[in-house]
């Protein structure tokens, strides 16, 4: 499902996810939620598993950003990897 242009600039939406057995909430714009769901569907994984993977990569970074920022950056990098193929 594609985010309508009218909703493109919608403020962040807070949703709960579970990472390593712990619930947390993440605020992302609808476009990023859509992209995250698309990655989960493409990889055949639950959304929580994709977020947990991003979180694990984020924690290993020299300068770890917040989780929402890490998700946004990861999603943009995922697009870049797709274009580079």
C-alpha positions as CSV (number, residue, x, y, z in Angstrom):
1,X,0.0,0.0,0.0
2,X,1.4,3.4,-1.0
3,X,1.1,6.4,1.2
4,X,-1.1,9.0,-0.5
5,X,0.7,12.3,-1.3
6,X,-1.7,14.1,1.1
7,X,-0.4,11.9,3.9
8,X,3.3,12.1,2.9
9,X,4.0,14.9,5.4
10,X,2.0,13.3,8.2
11,X,3.6,13.7,11.6
12,X,5.2,10.6,13.1
13,X,2.9,7.8,14.3
14,X,3.9,5.9,17.5
15,X,3.7,2.1,17.5
16,X,4.7,-0.6,19.9
17,X,7.3,-3.2,18.9
18,X,9.0,-6.0,20.8
19,X,12.8,-6.3,20.7
20,X,14.4,-9.2,22.6
21,X,11.3,-9.7,24.7
22,X,11.1,-6.0,25.7
23,X,8.3,-3.8,24.4
24,X,9.2,-0.3,23.2
25,X,7.5,2.3,21.2
26,X,8.9,3.9,18.0
27,X,7.6,7.1,16.3
28,X,8.0,7.1,12.5
29,X,6.3,8.9,9.7
30,X,3.7,6.7,7.9
31,X,6.0,6.4,4.8
32,X,8.7,4.8,7.0
33,X,6.2,2.4,8.6
34,X,5.1,1.4,5.0
35,X,8.7,0.9,4.0
36,X,9.4,-1.2,7.1
37,X,6.4,-3.4,6.5
38,X,7.5,-3.9,2.9
39,X,10.9,-5.1,4.0
40,X,9.3,-7.5,6.5
41,X,7.0,-8.9,3.8
42,X,9.8,-9.1,1.2
43,X,12.0,-11.0,3.7
44,X,9.2,-13.1,5.1
45,X,9.9,-11.9,8.6
46,X,7.7,-10.3,11.3
47,X,8.1,-6.6,11.7
48,X,9.6,-7.1,15.1
49,X,12.4,-9.3,13.7
50,X,13.4,-6.6,11.2
51,X,13.4,-3.9,13.9
52,X,15.4,-6.2,16.1
53,X,18.0,-6.7,13.4
54,X,18.3,-2.9,12.8
55,X,18.6,-2.4,16.5
56,X,21.4,-4.9,16.8
57,X,23.3,-3.2,13.9
58,X,22.7,0.2,15.5
59,X,24.1,-0.9,18.8
60,X,27.3,-2.0,17.1
61,X,27.8,1.4,15.5
62,X,30.7,3.6,16.6
63,X,28.1,6.4,17.3
64,X,24.7,4.7,17.7
65,X,21.8,6.9,16.8
66,X,18.4,6.6,18.4
67,X,16.3,3.7,17.2
68,X,13.9,5.7,15.0
69,X,16.8,7.5,13.3
70,X,18.5,4.1,12.8
71,X,15.4,2.7,11.2
72,X,15.1,5.7,8.8
73,X,18.8,5.5,7.8
74,X,18.6,1.7,7.4
75,X,15.6,2.0,5.1
76,X,17.3,4.6,3.0
77,X,20.3,2.4,2.7
78,X,18.1,-0.6,1.8
79,X,16.7,1.5,-1.1
80,X,20.2,2.4,-2.1
81,X,21.3,-1.3,-2.1
82,X,18.3,-2.1,-4.3
83,X,19.2,0.5,-6.8
84,X,22.9,-0.6,-6.9
85,X,21.9,-4.2,-7.9
